[in-house]
Amino acid sequence: MTKSQGGVNRQREMFARSKQPTIPIDPNHRLVQLTDTLDWTEMEERANGIRQKKLKNGAGRPPHLRVLLGATVLMALRKMPYREAEDQIRYYAPARYLCGLTETDWTPDFTTIQDFTELLGEDGIKLLNEFVVELAVEKKLADPSIVVADTTAQEAAIPHPNEMGLMASFLKSVAAAGRRAGHASKDFVSKMAKRFGAAKKKLREYRLFTKTKGAKKRLTGQMANLVEKLNKRLGTALRVIAAQPTKLHKHAIVANAKLLQLQETMAKLLPQIRHWLRTGFVASGKVISLHIPELYSIVRGKVGKTVEFGLCWGIRRLRGGFLLATLAQKRDELHDSKFAVRAVKDHIALFGKPPRGYAYDRGGYSPRNVAELKKLGVRDVGLAPRGRAPWVVKGQVRETLIRERALVEAGIGSIKSQRYGFNRPAARSASMMGACGQRAVLGFNINKLVRELAGRKGIEVVG
């Protein structure tokens, strides 16, 4: 029996097979239920308000807000790259229904979706998440009268920040960006070729042949001297480029900006490296990433993971399981002792009144915080006391708050799962890490909203 070649049938069909399937979308599909539940007009108004604040002017074509909001929700429901989101919207019928594209063959490309995510930012996606939580409260799925809070760390997708690794990353990035930032930067890279080669040799010696702690410190010091000279030369080259009458174009502008950022960050990092070599202690405010210098180390004291590298977040949980997230703009902004009070203030700002009951772990306890929470209008203050201090609440109220407080850890664990991707997002800036974090919380809340509304109707959600 002869076999078909290249997957072609030997039995020819009389008519060509249609490439436009006509299978209807299941009305119980998760994305269909979600599309019919959300108020897209309200979401468009919130997104447009953010857009008007961030754009310099109204020039250009109006955006497809309904489509792009659907794409944002799709990426929130399950962690996926932008290219995969484009592919899902183009070929997956429920995703097209979610984006309002069932009557057209147009599809946004992945760059448009990414640009819209950057435009919304952390604050824009936070507004969408607040809308979903408010909808859950309206549908009696969440109870804002009982609130618990905690802080957590969002780990960044960066290697462990040791001194030699940071300097090696600096050299590699400077060499790569220098070849694209115009003739002056290319000349700098060619002139510094011997120094780059010497640095590579030291890095190879450090990683392969150096075993003792003293030898590693000696090589790190030599590497720091070499990098310091290169960084000074780079600064001179960048000033020459800035003084030139000819302007850079396209990729050269981006590469030149990258060189400026690397030069400034390394100038800050080198004294910190020398401080560590001299004293053996890590300098305060240590730079842990050359490419995202806003990141910082967060001491958690966990077994097997005492320190996490990334950004600090505050998480609030309403009774019913829905979450609200707050990103710290500074390193110490959301310390437990501060966030224990701020969480209630943020709750009042969103819902107009304080919660009846509020719980936090012992990290947020102090007599001053208890008094301030009482002043804000919280009737049942469930801050876990330190030492032998007594609980402010007793009996069944205390047991309820302790139980609700334990459940916030489950919510944090869920958003950090592979499904939502709160931890180690594929982001190259702190602002995009914030957007990815809020998007993970948004996906968690939307999935919970659809699942519970469907259960109330007796519908078994598919998809």
C-alpha positions, -999 to +999 in steps of 0.1 A: +000+000+000+014+034-009+016+061+017+005+097+012+034+122+010+034+154+029+000+147+047-020+150+014-050+127+011-049+102-018-086+105-020-093+139-035-123+158-022-149+171-046-151+205-029-123+223-011-127+221+027-139+253+043-114+272+065-142+291+083-157+268+110-193+274+120-193+258+155-212+281+179-196+293+211-208+276+243-229+301+263-215+286+295-179+293+285-159+312+311-151+340+286-187+343+274-200+345+310-174+371+318-182+392+287-219+393+296-212+402+332-188+431+330-199+467+324-176+475+295-188+511+292-176+518+328-143+501+321-138+522+289-145+554+308-119+545+334-093+535+308-100+566+288-095+588+319-061+573+325-053+577+288-062+614+288-040+620+319-009+604+303-011+615+267+005+648+257-023+656+232-052+639+214-035+636+180-037+603+162-064+577+157-088+569+185-079+536+202-100+504+201-106+506+239-132+478+240-109+454+221-078+463+241-096+460+274-107+426+264-071+417+255-060+430+290-086+408+307-076+378+286-040+382+297-051+386+333-071+354+333-041+333+325-004+343+322+006+344+286+031+364+264+018+392+242+024+372+210+003+344+224-024+368+234-025+381+198-027+345+185-056+336+210-076+367+199-071+359+162-080+323+162-099+314+195-136+322+192-143+328+229-114+352+231-128+371+200-162+372+218-144+386+249-128+414+228-160+421+208-145+410+175-171+383+164-184+406+136-150+415+121-118+398+110-095+425+125-072+416+153-048+439+173-012+429+170+010+421+200+028+455+200-006+473+202-016+452+232+018+459+249+017+496+242-018+498+257-006+479+288+023+504+292-002+532+288-025+519+315+003+512+338-001+500+374-025+527+383-048+521+353-051+484+359-056+491+396-087+511+386-100+482+366-094+458+395-113+482+419-142+482+395-143+443+396-142+443+434-169+470+436-190+448+413-184+418+436-196+439+465-227+450+445-235+413+437-231+404+474-201+382+467-178+403+489-183+420+522-163+452+528-172+453+565-145+427+573-110+433+559-076+418+565-043+429+551-007+419+547+025+427+528+043+405+503+072+407+479+070+405+441+102+389+430+119+402+398+131+380+370+168+388+377+198+367+386+212+367+421+229+401+425+265+394+433+292+420+426+311+402+399+279+393+381+267+429+381+300+441+366+300+414+340+264+424+330+275+460+328+303+452+304+281+430+282+253+455+280+277+484+272+293+465+244+259+456+230+243+490+232+275+508+221+274+491+187+239+506+181+242+541+195+260+559+167+296+563+154+310+578+185+298+550+207+311+524+182+345+541+183+345+539+221+338+502+220+365+496+194+391+516+214+382+498+246+383+464+231+415+454+250+400+465+283+368+445+275+390+415+267+410+419+300+377+420+319+365+388+303+397+370+313+392+381+349+356+370+349+366+336+335+393+332+361+369+342+389+342+317+378+364+287+369+397+288+389+392+310+420+382+289+450+392+309+482+373+338+496+404+360+497+413+354+460+377+361+450+378+395+468+411+403+452+398+396+417+366+416+425+387+446+435+407+443+403+375+440+382+361+471+400+392+491+391+389+481+355+351+488+353+357+522+370+381+533+343+357+520+316+328+539+331+347+571+333+357+568+296+320+559+288+309+591+306+333+612+285+321+595+253+285+602+261+292+639+267+309+640+233+279+624+217+256+649+234+276+678+221+276+667+185+254+686+161+242+654+143+211+638+159+206+602+166+177+583+150+155+553+158+174+524+175+204+547+182+183+569+205+172+539+225+207+525+227+222+559+238+196+562+265+205+527+277+242+537+278+233+568+299+213+547+323+241+521+326+267+547+332+248+565+360+238+532+377+274+519+377+287+552+391+264+546+420+272+509+423+310+511+424+312+528+458+289+502+472+311+474+459+342+490+474+323+494+507+316+457+507+352+448+499+364+471+527+340+462+554+324+429+544+289+444+548+264+453+521+259+490+517+225+506+524+204+510+493+225+485+474+218+484+436+208+449+428+200+452+391+216+474+364+186+472+341+159+479+368+177+500+394+145+507+413+145+471+426+156+465+462+162+436+486+133+426+510+142+407+541+115+382+547+131+358+572+115+327+555+130+293+557+152+287+527+146+323+514+157+350+539+159+377+512+137+383+481+147+408+454+120+429+438+092+452+449+070+453+480+032+452+478+004+456+503-025+432+499-061+437+513-086+409+513-124+415+517-145+389+533-154+367+505-119+364+491-115+393+467-081+411+468-069+447+463-032+455+458-011+485+465+024+489+451+051+506+473+067+535+455+096+535+479+116+508+497+101+515+532+068+529+522+048+497+530+065+484+561+041+464+583+038+490+610+028+516+583+006+495+561-015+483+590-030+518+592-028+527+555-048+497+544-078+510+564-073+546+549-073+531+514-104+511+522-122+543+534-111+561+502-126+534+480-158+524+499-165+556+518-165+541+553-142+521+575-146+483+579-164+470+610-137+444+616-100+446+606-072+421+612-034+422+607-005+401+620+018+411+648+041+430+625+015+458+624+008+458+662+014+488+684-008+507+709-004+537+687-018+518+656-047+504+677-056+539+688-053+553+653-075+525+638-101+532+665-100+568+656-105+560+619-138+542+629-128+505+631-150+489+657-132+455+660-094+460+658-078+425+654-041+434+654-023+403+667-005+415+699+032+411+705+046+394+736+021+393+765-001+422+753-038+413+754-061+412+723-083+442+718-111+419+707-124+387+724-146+357+719-162+349+686-151+382+670-115+374+677-118+339+662-135+352+631-108+378+625-080+352+631-097+329+606-101+357+580-065+368+586-052+333+578-071+333+545-052+362+531-021+340+528-041+317+505-050+346+482-014+358+480-003+322+472-029+321+444-017+352+426+019+340+429+010+307+411+020+300+375-016+307+364-014+344+372+023+351+373+025+378+400+061+366+408+090+370+383+070+386+355+085+391+320+090+428+326+120+450+319+111+480+341+097+486+375+066+502+360+058+471+340+064+449+370+037+470+387+013+466+358+019+428+357+013+426+394-020+444+392-029+423+362-023+391+382-047+403+410-072+414+384-072+379+368-077+363+402-107+385+410-123+381+376-120+343+377-135+343+412-163+366+401-173+345+371-171+312+391-193+324+419-219+341+398-221+309+376-225+288+408-253+311+420-271+305+387-265+268+387-243+270+356-212+247+352-186+270+336-165+255+308-132+266+293 
